[in-house]
Amino acid sequence: EDGLLQSPTTPVSAGGFASLKDMIVQQNTHARDETGRWRLHRLIQKLAKVRRSTKPIMLGTARIMSYQDLVEARAKRAEKDA
């Protein structure tokens, strides 16, 4: 179990992404040569590119309803179903 790397969970916030980046940098601090630093830079840029290219998707619109609104909606639905 000593040689196995633990896979981090997928971050869902900006703080999570920053933490993941810091973890990657810490794990790769042993790569002091130029090639290792270049690979690390490319990996960080690749992660940033994915975040920039992912667009938010709006699934629908929502409205906060009061109890009175719920009662009225139920009544309208009951009329429609009858």
mmCIF file of the N, C-alpha and C atoms, coordinates in Angstrom:
data_MODEL
# 
_entry.id   MODEL 
# 
loop_
_atom_site.group_PDB 
_atom_site.id 
_atom_site.type_symbol 
_atom_site.label_atom_id 
_atom_site.label_alt_id 
_atom_site.label_comp_id 
_atom_site.label_asym_id 
_atom_site.label_entity_id 
_atom_site.label_seq_id 
_atom_site.pdbx_PDB_ins_code 
_atom_site.Cartn_x 
_atom_site.Cartn_y 
_atom_site.Cartn_z 
_atom_site.occupancy 
_atom_site.B_iso_or_equiv 
_atom_site.pdbx_formal_charge 
_atom_site.auth_seq_id 
_atom_site.auth_comp_id 
_atom_site.auth_asym_id 
_atom_site.auth_atom_id 
_atom_site.pdbx_PDB_model_num 
ATOM 1   N N  . GLU A 1 1  ? 0.819   -1.189 0.000   1.00 0.00 ? 1  GLU A N  1 
ATOM 2   C CA . GLU A 1 1  ? 0.000   0.000  0.000   1.00 0.00 ? 1  GLU A CA 1 
ATOM 3   C C  . GLU A 1 1  ? 0.865   1.256  0.000   1.00 0.00 ? 1  GLU A C  1 
ATOM 4   N N  . ASP A 1 2  ? 2.143   1.117  0.324   1.00 0.00 ? 2  ASP A N  1 
ATOM 5   C CA . ASP A 1 2  ? 3.023   2.281  0.368   1.00 0.00 ? 2  ASP A CA 1 
ATOM 6   C C  . ASP A 1 2  ? 3.221   2.888  -1.009  1.00 0.00 ? 2  ASP A C  1 
ATOM 7   N N  . GLY A 1 3  ? 3.242   2.060  -2.058  1.00 0.00 ? 3  GLY A N  1 
ATOM 8   C CA . GLY A 1 3  ? 3.515   2.549  -3.398  1.00 0.00 ? 3  GLY A CA 1 
ATOM 9   C C  . GLY A 1 3  ? 2.293   3.063  -4.135  1.00 0.00 ? 3  GLY A C  1 
ATOM 10  N N  . LEU A 1 4  ? 1.094   2.855  -3.595  1.00 0.00 ? 4  LEU A N  1 
ATOM 11  C CA . LEU A 1 4  ? -0.118  3.273  -4.288  1.00 0.00 ? 4  LEU A CA 1 
ATOM 12  C C  . LEU A 1 4  ? -0.410  4.743  -4.033  1.00 0.00 ? 4  LEU A C  1 
ATOM 13  N N  . LEU A 1 5  ? -0.730  5.451  -5.099  1.00 0.00 ? 5  LEU A N  1 
ATOM 14  C CA . LEU A 1 5  ? -1.117  6.854  -4.966  1.00 0.00 ? 5  LEU A CA 1 
ATOM 15  C C  . LEU A 1 5  ? -2.612  6.935  -4.719  1.00 0.00 ? 5  LEU A C  1 
ATOM 16  N N  . GLN A 1 6  ? -3.011  7.819  -3.851  1.00 0.00 ? 6  GLN A N  1 
ATOM 17  C CA . GLN A 1 6  ? -4.422  8.032  -3.588  1.00 0.00 ? 6  GLN A CA 1 
ATOM 18  C C  . GLN A 1 6  ? -4.973  9.000  -4.624  1.00 0.00 ? 6  GLN A C  1 
ATOM 19  N N  . SER A 1 7  ? -6.051  8.626  -5.263  1.00 0.00 ? 7  SER A N  1 
ATOM 20  C CA . SER A 1 7  ? -6.674  9.477  -6.269  1.00 0.00 ? 7  SER A CA 1 
ATOM 21  C C  . SER A 1 7  ? -7.520  10.532 -5.571  1.00 0.00 ? 7  SER A C  1 
ATOM 22  N N  . PRO A 1 8  ? -7.282  11.820 -5.867  1.00 0.00 ? 8  PRO A N  1 
ATOM 23  C CA . PRO A 1 8  ? -8.086  12.858 -5.212  1.00 0.00 ? 8  PRO A CA 1 
ATOM 24  C C  . PRO A 1 8  ? -9.495  12.890 -5.786  1.00 0.00 ? 8  PRO A C  1 
ATOM 25  N N  . THR A 1 9  ? -10.427 13.384 -4.998  1.00 0.00 ? 9  THR A N  1 
ATOM 26  C CA . THR A 1 9  ? -11.792 13.534 -5.483  1.00 0.00 ? 9  THR A CA 1 
ATOM 27  C C  . THR A 1 9  ? -11.854 14.707 -6.452  1.00 0.00 ? 9  THR A C  1 
ATOM 28  N N  . THR A 1 10 ? -12.839 14.710 -7.300  1.00 0.00 ? 10 THR A N  1 
ATOM 29  C CA . THR A 1 10 ? -12.990 15.782 -8.279  1.00 0.00 ? 10 THR A CA 1 
ATOM 30  C C  . THR A 1 10 ? -13.382 17.069 -7.571  1.00 0.00 ? 10 THR A C  1 
ATOM 31  N N  . PRO A 1 11 ? -12.585 18.127 -7.742  1.00 0.00 ? 11 PRO A N  1 
ATOM 32  C CA . PRO A 1 11 ? -12.923 19.388 -7.075  1.00 0.00 ? 11 PRO A CA 1 
ATOM 33  C C  . PRO A 1 11 ? -14.112 20.060 -7.752  1.00 0.00 ? 11 PRO A C  1 
ATOM 34  N N  . VAL A 1 12 ? -14.933 20.724 -6.969  1.00 0.00 ? 12 VAL A N  1 
ATOM 35  C CA . VAL A 1 12 ? -16.113 21.385 -7.515  1.00 0.00 ? 12 VAL A CA 1 
ATOM 36  C C  . VAL A 1 12 ? -16.129 22.882 -7.242  1.00 0.00 ? 12 VAL A C  1 
ATOM 37  N N  . SER A 1 13 ? -15.089 23.383 -6.597  1.00 0.00 ? 13 SER A N  1 
ATOM 38  C CA . SER A 1 13 ? -15.043 24.813 -6.309  1.00 0.00 ? 13 SER A CA 1 
ATOM 39  C C  . SER A 1 13 ? -13.669 25.356 -6.674  1.00 0.00 ? 13 SER A C  1 
ATOM 40  N N  . ALA A 1 14 ? -13.545 26.665 -6.700  1.00 0.00 ? 14 ALA A N  1 
ATOM 41  C CA . ALA A 1 14 ? -12.259 27.292 -7.011  1.00 0.00 ? 14 ALA A CA 1 
ATOM 42  C C  . ALA A 1 14 ? -11.224 26.907 -5.969  1.00 0.00 ? 14 ALA A C  1 
ATOM 43  N N  . GLY A 1 15 ? -11.634 26.840 -4.720  1.00 0.00 ? 15 GLY A N  1 
ATOM 44  C CA . GLY A 1 15 ? -10.714 26.425 -3.663  1.00 0.00 ? 15 GLY A CA 1 
ATOM 45  C C  . GLY A 1 15 ? -10.253 24.993 -3.859  1.00 0.00 ? 15 GLY A C  1 
ATOM 46  N N  . GLY A 1 16 ? -11.162 24.146 -4.324  1.00 0.00 ? 16 GLY A N  1 
ATOM 47  C CA . GLY A 1 16 ? -10.813 22.756 -4.600  1.00 0.00 ? 16 GLY A CA 1 
ATOM 48  C C  . GLY A 1 16 ? -9.803  22.638 -5.726  1.00 0.00 ? 16 GLY A C  1 
ATOM 49  N N  . PHE A 1 17 ? -9.980  23.444 -6.782  1.00 0.00 ? 17 PHE A N  1 
ATOM 50  C CA . PHE A 1 17 ? -9.023  23.429 -7.885  1.00 0.00 ? 17 PHE A CA 1 
ATOM 51  C C  . PHE A 1 17 ? -7.661  23.930 -7.425  1.00 0.00 ? 17 PHE A C  1 
ATOM 52  N N  . ALA A 1 18 ? -7.648  24.976 -6.608  1.00 0.00 ? 18 ALA A N  1 
ATOM 53  C CA . ALA A 1 18 ? -6.379  25.500 -6.098  1.00 0.00 ? 18 ALA A CA 1 
ATOM 54  C C  . ALA A 1 18 ? -5.690  24.454 -5.237  1.00 0.00 ? 18 ALA A C  1 
ATOM 55  N N  . SER A 1 19 ? -6.462  23.745 -4.430  1.00 0.00 ? 19 SER A N  1 
ATOM 56  C CA . SER A 1 19 ? -5.903  22.697 -3.586  1.00 0.00 ? 19 SER A CA 1 
ATOM 57  C C  . SER A 1 19 ? -5.329  21.566 -4.436  1.00 0.00 ? 19 SER A C  1 
ATOM 58  N N  . LEU A 1 20 ? -6.044  21.175 -5.501  1.00 0.00 ? 20 LEU A N  1 
ATOM 59  C CA . LEU A 1 20 ? -5.556  20.130 -6.399  1.00 0.00 ? 20 LEU A CA 1 
ATOM 60  C C  . LEU A 1 20 ? -4.263  20.564 -7.073  1.00 0.00 ? 20 LEU A C  1 
ATOM 61  N N  . LYS A 1 21 ? -4.197  21.806 -7.508  1.00 0.00 ? 21 LYS A N  1 
ATOM 62  C CA . LYS A 1 21 ? -2.977  22.323 -8.136  1.00 0.00 ? 21 LYS A CA 1 
ATOM 63  C C  . LYS A 1 21 ? -1.814  22.273 -7.153  1.00 0.00 ? 21 LYS A C  1 
ATOM 64  N N  . ASP A 1 22 ? -2.057  22.705 -5.916  1.00 0.00 ? 22 ASP A N  1 
ATOM 65  C CA . ASP A 1 22 ? -1.003  22.673 -4.902  1.00 0.00 ? 22 ASP A CA 1 
ATOM 66  C C  . ASP A 1 22 ? -0.539  21.245 -4.638  1.00 0.00 ? 22 ASP A C  1 
ATOM 67  N N  . MET A 1 23 ? -1.493  20.299 -4.622  1.00 0.00 ? 23 MET A N  1 
ATOM 68  C CA . MET A 1 23 ? -1.135  18.906 -4.401  1.00 0.00 ? 23 MET A CA 1 
ATOM 69  C C  . MET A 1 23 ? -0.268  18.386 -5.548  1.00 0.00 ? 23 MET A C  1 
ATOM 70  N N  . ILE A 1 24 ? -0.610  18.745 -6.779  1.00 0.00 ? 24 ILE A N  1 
ATOM 71  C CA . ILE A 1 24 ? 0.174   18.316 -7.936  1.00 0.00 ? 24 ILE A CA 1 
ATOM 72  C C  . ILE A 1 24 ? 1.574   18.899 -7.858  1.00 0.00 ? 24 ILE A C  1 
ATOM 73  N N  . VAL A 1 25 ? 1.673   20.167 -7.505  1.00 0.00 ? 25 VAL A N  1 
ATOM 74  C CA . VAL A 1 25 ? 2.981   20.815 -7.405  1.00 0.00 ? 25 VAL A CA 1 
ATOM 75  C C  . VAL A 1 25 ? 3.808   20.147 -6.317  1.00 0.00 ? 25 VAL A C  1 
ATOM 76  N N  . GLN A 1 26 ? 3.199   19.837 -5.168  1.00 0.00 ? 26 GLN A N  1 
ATOM 77  C CA . GLN A 1 26 ? 3.929   19.194 -4.079  1.00 0.00 ? 26 GLN A CA 1 
ATOM 78  C C  . GLN A 1 26 ? 4.408   17.809 -4.478  1.00 0.00 ? 26 GLN A C  1 
ATOM 79  N N  . GLN A 1 27 ? 3.590   17.046 -5.185  1.00 0.00 ? 27 GLN A N  1 
ATOM 80  C CA . GLN A 1 27 ? 3.978   15.699 -5.589  1.00 0.00 ? 27 GLN A CA 1 
ATOM 81  C C  . GLN A 1 27 ? 5.088   15.730 -6.625  1.00 0.00 ? 27 GLN A C  1 
ATOM 82  N N  . ASN A 1 28 ? 5.177   16.823 -7.373  1.00 0.00 ? 28 ASN A N  1 
ATOM 83  C CA . ASN A 1 28 ? 6.159   16.894 -8.445  1.00 0.00 ? 28 ASN A CA 1 
ATOM 84  C C  . ASN A 1 28 ? 7.340   17.797 -8.110  1.00 0.00 ? 28 ASN A C  1 
ATOM 85  N N  . THR A 1 29 ? 7.555   18.098 -6.840  1.00 0.00 ? 29 THR A N  1 
ATOM 86  C CA . THR A 1 29 ? 8.687   18.950 -6.490  1.00 0.00 ? 29 THR A CA 1 
ATOM 87  C C  . THR A 1 29 ? 10.006  18.236 -6.695  1.00 0.00 ? 29 THR A C  1 
ATOM 88  N N  . HIS A 1 30 ? 9.972   16.896 -6.745  1.00 0.00 ? 30 HIS A N  1 
ATOM 89  C CA . HIS A 1 30 ? 11.208  16.153 -6.982  1.00 0.00 ? 30 HIS A CA 1 
ATOM 90  C C  . HIS A 1 30 ? 11.678  16.308 -8.426  1.00 0.00 ? 30 HIS A C  1 
ATOM 91  N N  . ALA A 1 31 ? 10.817  16.758 -9.312  1.00 0.00 ? 31 ALA A N  1 
ATOM 92  C CA . ALA A 1 31 ? 11.181  16.936 -10.725 1.00 0.00 ? 31 ALA A CA 1 
ATOM 93  C C  . ALA A 1 31 ? 11.849  18.294 -10.889 1.00 0.00 ? 31 ALA A C  1 
ATOM 94  N N  . ARG A 1 32 ? 13.114  18.355 -10.573 1.00 0.00 ? 32 ARG A N  1 
ATOM 95  C CA . ARG A 1 32 ? 13.838  19.625 -10.584 1.00 0.00 ? 32 ARG A CA 1 
ATOM 96  C C  . ARG A 1 32 ? 14.465  19.932 -11.944 1.00 0.00 ? 32 ARG A C  1 
ATOM 97  N N  . ASP A 1 33 ? 14.593  18.928 -12.790 1.00 0.00 ? 33 ASP A N  1 
ATOM 98  C CA . ASP A 1 33 ? 15.227  19.187 -14.079 1.00 0.00 ? 33 ASP A CA 1 
ATOM 99  C C  . ASP A 1 33 ? 14.282  19.961 -15.000 1.00 0.00 ? 33 ASP A C  1 
ATOM 100 N N  . GLU A 1 34 ? 14.810  20.464 -16.073 1.00 0.00 ? 34 GLU A N  1 
ATOM 101 C CA . GLU A 1 34 ? 14.039  21.316 -16.990 1.00 0.00 ? 34 GLU A CA 1 
ATOM 102 C C  . GLU A 1 34 ? 12.864  20.562 -17.612 1.00 0.00 ? 34 GLU A C  1 
ATOM 103 N N  . THR A 1 35 ? 13.073  19.310 -17.987 1.00 0.00 ? 35 THR A N  1 
ATOM 104 C CA . THR A 1 35 ? 12.001  18.525 -18.596 1.00 0.00 ? 35 THR A CA 1 
ATOM 105 C C  . THR A 1 35 ? 10.857  18.321 -17.611 1.00 0.00 ? 35 THR A C  1 
ATOM 106 N N  . GLY A 1 36 ? 11.172  18.020 -16.371 1.00 0.00 ? 36 GLY A N  1 
ATOM 107 C CA . GLY A 1 36 ? 10.144  17.818 -15.354 1.00 0.00 ? 36 GLY A CA 1 
ATOM 108 C C  . GLY A 1 36 ? 9.344   19.078 -15.096 1.00 0.00 ? 36 GLY A C  1 
ATOM 109 N N  . ARG A 1 37 ? 10.030  20.209 -15.051 1.00 0.00 ? 37 ARG A N  1 
ATOM 110 C CA . ARG A 1 37 ? 9.322   21.473 -14.836 1.00 0.00 ? 37 ARG A CA 1 
ATOM 111 C C  . ARG A 1 37 ? 8.420   21.791 -16.017 1.00 0.00 ? 37 ARG A C  1 
ATOM 112 N N  . TRP A 1 38 ? 8.888   21.497 -17.228 1.00 0.00 ? 38 TRP A N  1 
ATOM 113 C CA . TRP A 1 38 ? 8.084   21.748 -18.425 1.00 0.00 ? 38 TRP A CA 1 
ATOM 114 C C  . TRP A 1 38 ? 6.831   20.874 -18.425 1.00 0.00 ? 38 TRP A C  1 
ATOM 115 N N  . ARG A 1 39 ? 6.986   19.600 -18.035 1.00 0.00 ? 39 ARG A N  1 
ATOM 116 C CA . ARG A 1 39 ? 5.833   18.696 -17.967 1.00 0.00 ? 39 ARG A CA 1 
ATOM 117 C C  . ARG A 1 39 ? 4.818   19.177 -16.934 1.00 0.00 ? 39 ARG A C  1 
ATOM 118 N N  . LEU A 1 40 ? 5.317   19.616 -15.785 1.00 0.00 ? 40 LEU A N  1 
ATOM 119 C CA . LEU A 1 40 ? 4.431   20.122 -14.746 1.00 0.00 ? 40 LEU A CA 1 
ATOM 120 C C  . LEU A 1 40 ? 3.681   21.361 -15.233 1.00 0.00 ? 40 LEU A C  1 
ATOM 121 N N  . HIS A 1 41 ? 4.376   22.255 -15.914 1.00 0.00 ? 41 HIS A N  1 
ATOM 122 C CA . HIS A 1 41 ? 3.743   23.460 -16.454 1.00 0.00 ? 41 HIS A CA 1 
ATOM 123 C C  . HIS A 1 41 ? 2.649   23.087 -17.460 1.00 0.00 ? 41 HIS A C  1 
ATOM 124 N N  . ARG A 1 42 ? 2.942   22.123 -18.341 1.00 0.00 ? 42 ARG A N  1 
ATOM 125 C CA . ARG A 1 42 ? 1.946   21.687 -19.326 1.00 0.00 ? 42 ARG A CA 1 
ATOM 126 C C  . ARG A 1 42 ? 0.729   21.063 -18.651 1.00 0.00 ? 42 ARG A C  1 
ATOM 127 N N  . LEU A 1 43 ? 0.960   20.296 -17.588 1.00 0.00 ? 43 LEU A N  1 
ATOM 128 C CA . LEU A 1 43 ? -0.150  19.676 -16.870 1.00 0.00 ? 43 LEU A CA 1 
ATOM 129 C C  . LEU A 1 43 ? -1.045  20.736 -16.240 1.00 0.00 ? 43 LEU A C  1 
ATOM 130 N N  . ILE A 1 44 ? -0.444  21.731 -15.618 1.00 0.00 ? 44 ILE A N  1 
ATOM 131 C CA . ILE A 1 44 ? -1.224  22.800 -14.993 1.00 0.00 ? 44 ILE A CA 1 
ATOM 132 C C  . ILE A 1 44 ? -2.001  23.577 -16.051 1.00 0.00 ? 44 ILE A C  1 
ATOM 133 N N  . GLN A 1 45 ? -1.379  23.854 -17.199 1.00 0.00 ? 45 GLN A N  1 
ATOM 134 C CA . GLN A 1 45 ? -2.067  24.569 -18.269 1.00 0.00 ? 45 GLN A CA 1 
ATOM 135 C C  . GLN A 1 45 ? -3.215  23.743 -18.841 1.00 0.00 ? 45 GLN A C  1 
ATOM 136 N N  . LYS A 1 46 ? -3.018  22.424 -18.925 1.00 0.00 ? 46 LYS A N  1 
ATOM 137 C CA . LYS A 1 46 ? -4.066  21.542 -19.438 1.00 0.00 ? 46 LYS A CA 1 
ATOM 138 C C  . LYS A 1 46 ? -5.289  21.574 -18.516 1.00 0.00 ? 46 LYS A C  1 
ATOM 139 N N  . LEU A 1 47 ? -5.050  21.546 -17.200 1.00 0.00 ? 47 LEU A N  1 
ATOM 140 C CA . LEU A 1 47 ? -6.161  21.618 -16.251 1.00 0.00 ? 47 LEU A CA 1 
ATOM 141 C C  . LEU A 1 47 ? -6.886  22.952 -16.368 1.00 0.00 ? 47 LEU A C  1 
ATOM 142 N N  . ALA A 1 48 ? -6.136  24.030 -16.541 1.00 0.00 ? 48 ALA A N  1 
ATOM 143 C CA . ALA A 1 48 ? -6.746  25.355 -16.663 1.00 0.00 ? 48 ALA A CA 1 
ATOM 144 C C  . ALA A 1 48 ? -7.559  25.454 -17.954 1.00 0.00 ? 48 ALA A C  1 
ATOM 145 N N  . LYS A 1 49 ? -7.070  24.843 -19.033 1.00 0.00 ? 49 LYS A N  1 
ATOM 146 C CA . LYS A 1 49 ? -7.777  24.897 -20.314 1.00 0.00 ? 49 LYS A CA 1 
ATOM 147 C C  . LYS A 1 49 ? -9.136  24.200 -20.207 1.00 0.00 ? 49 LYS A C  1 
ATOM 148 N N  . VAL A 1 50 ? -9.169  23.075 -19.513 1.00 0.00 ? 50 VAL A N  1 
ATOM 149 C CA . VAL A 1 50 ? -10.428 22.351 -19.337 1.00 0.00 ? 50 VAL A CA 1 
ATOM 150 C C  . VAL A 1 50 ? -11.421 23.208 -18.566 1.00 0.00 ? 50 VAL A C  1 
ATOM 151 N N  . ARG A 1 51 ? -10.956 23.890 -17.518 1.00 0.00 ? 51 ARG A N  1 
ATOM 152 C CA . ARG A 1 51 ? -11.860 24.740 -16.736 1.00 0.00 ? 51 ARG A CA 1 
ATOM 153 C C  . ARG A 1 51 ? -12.401 25.883 -17.580 1.00 0.00 ? 51 ARG A C  1 
ATOM 154 N N  . ARG A 1 52 ? -11.553 26.456 -18.440 1.00 0.00 ? 52 ARG A N  1 
ATOM 155 C CA . ARG A 1 52 ? -12.009 27.581 -19.265 1.00 0.00 ? 52 ARG A CA 1 
ATOM 156 C C  . ARG A 1 52 ? -12.965 27.135 -20.362 1.00 0.00 ? 52 ARG A C  1 
ATOM 157 N N  . SER A 1 53 ? -12.774 25.923 -20.896 1.00 0.00 ? 53 SER A N  1 
ATOM 158 C CA . SER A 1 53 ? -13.598 25.480 -22.020 1.00 0.00 ? 53 SER A CA 1 
ATOM 159 C C  . SER A 1 53 ? -14.939 24.906 -21.572 1.00 0.00 ? 53 SER A C  1 
ATOM 160 N N  . THR A 1 54 ? -15.086 24.585 -20.307 1.00 0.00 ? 54 THR A N  1 
ATOM 161 C CA . THR A 1 54 ? -16.331 24.027 -19.808 1.00 0.00 ? 54 THR A CA 1 
ATOM 162 C C  . THR A 1 54 ? -17.320 25.156 -19.556 1.00 0.00 ? 54 THR A C  1 
ATOM 163 N N  . LYS A 1 55 ? -18.408 25.129 -20.275 1.00 0.00 ? 55 LYS A N  1 
ATOM 164 C CA . LYS A 1 55 ? -19.424 26.171 -20.145 1.00 0.00 ? 55 LYS A CA 1 
ATOM 165 C C  . LYS A 1 55 ? -20.531 25.695 -19.209 1.00 0.00 ? 55 LYS A C  1 
ATOM 166 N N  . PRO A 1 56 ? -21.060 26.593 -18.410 1.00 0.00 ? 56 PRO A N  1 
ATOM 167 C CA . PRO A 1 56 ? -22.174 26.190 -17.549 1.00 0.00 ? 56 PRO A CA 1 
ATOM 168 C C  . PRO A 1 56 ? -23.421 25.915 -18.388 1.00 0.00 ? 56 PRO A C  1 
ATOM 169 N N  . ILE A 1 57 ? -24.174 24.939 -17.980 1.00 0.00 ? 57 ILE A N  1 
ATOM 170 C CA . ILE A 1 57 ? -25.389 24.561 -18.703 1.00 0.00 ? 57 ILE A CA 1 
ATOM 171 C C  . ILE A 1 57 ? -26.585 24.893 -17.825 1.00 0.00 ? 57 ILE A C  1 
ATOM 172 N N  . MET A 1 58 ? -27.521 25.655 -18.380 1.00 0.00 ? 58 MET A N  1 
ATOM 173 C CA . MET A 1 58 ? -28.734 25.977 -17.636 1.00 0.00 ? 58 MET A CA 1 
ATOM 174 C C  . MET A 1 58 ? -29.764 24.896 -17.940 1.00 0.00 ? 58 MET A C  1 
ATOM 175 N N  . LEU A 1 59 ? -30.155 24.182 -16.919 1.00 0.00 ? 59 LEU A N  1 
ATOM 176 C CA . LEU A 1 59 ? -31.113 23.103 -17.100 1.00 0.00 ? 59 LEU A CA 1 
ATOM 177 C C  . LEU A 1 59 ? -32.541 23.603 -17.163 1.00 0.00 ? 59 LEU A C  1 
ATOM 178 N N  . GLY A 1 60 ? -32.799 24.712 -16.545 1.00 0.00 ? 60 GLY A N  1 
ATOM 179 C CA . GLY A 1 60 ? -34.149 25.254 -16.532 1.00 0.00 ? 60 GLY A CA 1 
ATOM 180 C C  . GLY A 1 60 ? -34.198 26.474 -15.637 1.00 0.00 ? 60 GLY A C  1 
ATOM 181 N N  . THR A 1 61 ? -35.384 26.981 -15.451 1.00 0.00 ? 61 THR A N  1 
ATOM 182 C CA . THR A 1 61 ? -35.539 28.127 -14.568 1.00 0.00 ? 61 THR A CA 1 
ATOM 183 C C  . THR A 1 61 ? -36.336 27.685 -13.352 1.00 0.00 ? 61 THR A C  1 
ATOM 184 N N  . ALA A 1 62 ? -36.099 28.354 -12.272 1.00 0.00 ? 62 ALA A N  1 
ATOM 185 C CA . ALA A 1 62 ? -36.790 28.006 -11.036 1.00 0.00 ? 62 ALA A CA 1 
ATOM 186 C C  . ALA A 1 62 ? -37.379 29.264 -10.419 1.00 0.00 ? 62 ALA A C  1 
ATOM 187 N N  . ARG A 1 63 ? -38.344 29.042 -9.556  1.00 0.00 ? 63 ARG A N  1 
ATOM 188 C CA . ARG A 1 63 ? -38.987 30.157 -8.887  1.00 0.00 ? 63 ARG A CA 1 
ATOM 189 C C  . ARG A 1 63 ? -39.242 29.757 -7.445  1.00 0.00 ? 63 ARG A C  1 
ATOM 190 N N  . ILE A 1 64 ? -38.989 30.661 -6.545  1.00 0.00 ? 64 ILE A N  1 
ATOM 191 C CA . ILE A 1 64 ? -39.282 30.404 -5.141  1.00 0.00 ? 64 ILE A CA 1 
ATOM 192 C C  . ILE A 1 64 ? -40.774 30.610 -4.946  1.00 0.00 ? 64 ILE A C  1 
ATOM 193 N N  . MET A 1 65 ? -41.424 29.582 -4.416  1.00 0.00 ? 65 MET A N  1 
ATOM 194 C CA . MET A 1 65 ? -42.874 29.637 -4.262  1.00 0.00 ? 65 MET A CA 1 
ATOM 195 C C  . MET A 1 65 ? -43.237 29.681 -2.787  1.00 0.00 ? 65 MET A C  1 
ATOM 196 N N  . SER A 1 66 ? -44.220 30.485 -2.485  1.00 0.00 ? 66 SER A N  1 
ATOM 197 C CA . SER A 1 66 ? -44.749 30.526 -1.118  1.00 0.00 ? 66 SER A CA 1 
ATOM 198 C C  . SER A 1 66 ? -45.762 29.393 -0.963  1.00 0.00 ? 66 SER A C  1 
ATOM 199 N N  . TYR A 1 67 ? -46.201 29.185 0.237   1.00 0.00 ? 67 TYR A N  1 
ATOM 200 C CA . TYR A 1 67 ? -47.201 28.149 0.476   1.00 0.00 ? 67 TYR A CA 1 
ATOM 201 C C  . TYR A 1 67 ? -48.486 28.456 -0.288  1.00 0.00 ? 67 TYR A C  1 
ATOM 202 N N  . GLN A 1 68 ? -48.839 29.728 -0.331  1.00 0.00 ? 68 GLN A N  1 
ATOM 203 C CA . GLN A 1 68 ? -50.053 30.135 -1.057  1.00 0.00 ? 68 GLN A CA 1 
ATOM 204 C C  . GLN A 1 68 ? -49.917 29.804 -2.546  1.00 0.00 ? 68 GLN A C  1 
ATOM 205 N N  . ASP A 1 69 ? -48.728 30.040 -3.117  1.00 0.00 ? 69 ASP A N  1 
ATOM 206 C CA . ASP A 1 69 ? -48.498 29.693 -4.524  1.00 0.00 ? 69 ASP A CA 1 
ATOM 207 C C  . ASP A 1 69 ? -48.661 28.193 -4.745  1.00 0.00 ? 69 ASP A C  1 
ATOM 208 N N  . LEU A 1 70 ? -48.177 27.381 -3.798  1.00 0.00 ? 70 LEU A N  1 
ATOM 209 C CA . LEU A 1 70 ? -48.309 25.930 -3.921  1.00 0.00 ? 70 LEU A CA 1 
ATOM 210 C C  . LEU A 1 70 ? -49.771 25.498 -3.893  1.00 0.00 ? 70 LEU A C  1 
ATOM 211 N N  . VAL A 1 71 ? -50.544 26.094 -3.005  1.00 0.00 ? 71 VAL A N  1 
ATOM 212 C CA . VAL A 1 71 ? -51.972 25.765 -2.908  1.00 0.00 ? 71 VAL A CA 1 
ATOM 213 C C  . VAL A 1 71 ? -52.672 26.109 -4.216  1.00 0.00 ? 71 VAL A C  1 
ATOM 214 N N  . GLU A 1 72 ? -52.377 27.288 -4.771  1.00 0.00 ? 72 GLU A N  1 
ATOM 215 C CA . GLU A 1 72 ? -52.991 27.694 -6.039  1.00 0.00 ? 72 GLU A CA 1 
ATOM 216 C C  . GLU A 1 72 ? -52.575 26.768 -7.176  1.00 0.00 ? 72 GLU A C  1 
ATOM 217 N N  . ALA A 1 73 ? -51.302 26.379 -7.214  1.00 0.00 ? 73 ALA A N  1 
ATOM 218 C CA . ALA A 1 73 ? -50.823 25.492 -8.274  1.00 0.00 ? 73 ALA A CA 1 
ATOM 219 C C  . ALA A 1 73 ? -51.500 24.129 -8.179  1.00 0.00 ? 73 ALA A C  1 
ATOM 220 N N  . ARG A 1 74 ? -51.681 23.623 -6.959  1.00 0.00 ? 74 ARG A N  1 
ATOM 221 C CA . ARG A 1 74 ? -52.371 22.341 -6.780  1.00 0.00 ? 74 ARG A CA 1 
ATOM 222 C C  . ARG A 1 74 ? -53.822 22.432 -7.236  1.00 0.00 ? 74 ARG A C  1 
ATOM 223 N N  . ALA A 1 75 ? -54.463 23.549 -6.939  1.00 0.00 ? 75 ALA A N  1 
ATOM 224 C CA . ALA A 1 75 ? -55.860 23.727 -7.346  1.00 0.00 ? 75 ALA A CA 1 
ATOM 225 C C  . ALA A 1 75 ? -55.968 23.775 -8.868  1.00 0.00 ? 75 ALA A C  1 
ATOM 226 N N  . LYS A 1 76 ? -55.065 24.506 -9.517  1.00 0.00 ? 76 LYS A N  1 
ATOM 227 C CA . LYS A 1 76 ? -55.083 24.582 -10.988 1.00 0.00 ? 76 LYS A CA 1 
ATOM 228 C C  . LYS A 1 76 ? -54.832 23.209 -11.602 1.00 0.00 ? 76 LYS A C  1 
ATOM 229 N N  . ARG A 1 77 ? -53.893 22.449 -11.020 1.00 0.00 ? 77 ARG A N  1 
ATOM 230 C CA . ARG A 1 77 ? -53.592 21.122 -11.538 1.00 0.00 ? 77 ARG A CA 1 
ATOM 231 C C  . ARG A 1 77 ? -54.783 20.193 -11.354 1.00 0.00 ? 77 ARG A C  1 
ATOM 232 N N  . ALA A 1 78 ? -55.479 20.318 -10.233 1.00 0.00 ? 78 ALA A N  1 
ATOM 233 C CA . ALA A 1 78 ? -56.660 19.487 -9.977  1.00 0.00 ? 78 ALA A CA 1 
ATOM 234 C C  . ALA A 1 78 ? -57.760 19.806 -10.985 1.00 0.00 ? 78 ALA A C  1 
ATOM 235 N N  . GLU A 1 79 ? -57.954 21.105 -11.302 1.00 0.00 ? 79 GLU A N  1 
ATOM 236 C CA . GLU A 1 79 ? -58.950 21.500 -12.304 1.00 0.00 ? 79 GLU A CA 1 
ATOM 237 C C  . GLU A 1 79 ? -58.579 20.939 -13.674 1.00 0.00 ? 79 GLU A C  1 
ATOM 238 N N  . LYS A 1 80 ? -57.300 21.017 -13.997 1.00 0.00 ? 80 LYS A N  1 
ATOM 239 C CA . LYS A 1 80 ? -56.833 20.559 -15.310 1.00 0.00 ? 80 LYS A CA 1 
ATOM 240 C C  . LYS A 1 80 ? -56.995 19.045 -15.448 1.00 0.00 ? 80 LYS A C  1 
ATOM 241 N N  . ASP A 1 81 ? -56.698 18.302 -14.373 1.00 0.00 ? 81 ASP A N  1 
ATOM 242 C CA . ASP A 1 81 ? -56.802 16.841 -14.409 1.00 0.00 ? 81 ASP A CA 1 
ATOM 243 C C  . ASP A 1 81 ? -58.253 16.365 -14.397 1.00 0.00 ? 81 ASP A C  1 
ATOM 244 N N  . ALA A 1 82 ? -59.167 17.153 -13.859 1.00 0.00 ? 82 ALA A N  1 
ATOM 245 C CA . ALA A 1 82 ? -60.569 16.721 -13.733 1.00 0.00 ? 82 ALA A CA 1 
ATOM 246 C C  . ALA A 1 82 ? -61.337 16.867 -15.017 1.00 0.00 ? 82 ALA A C  1 
# 
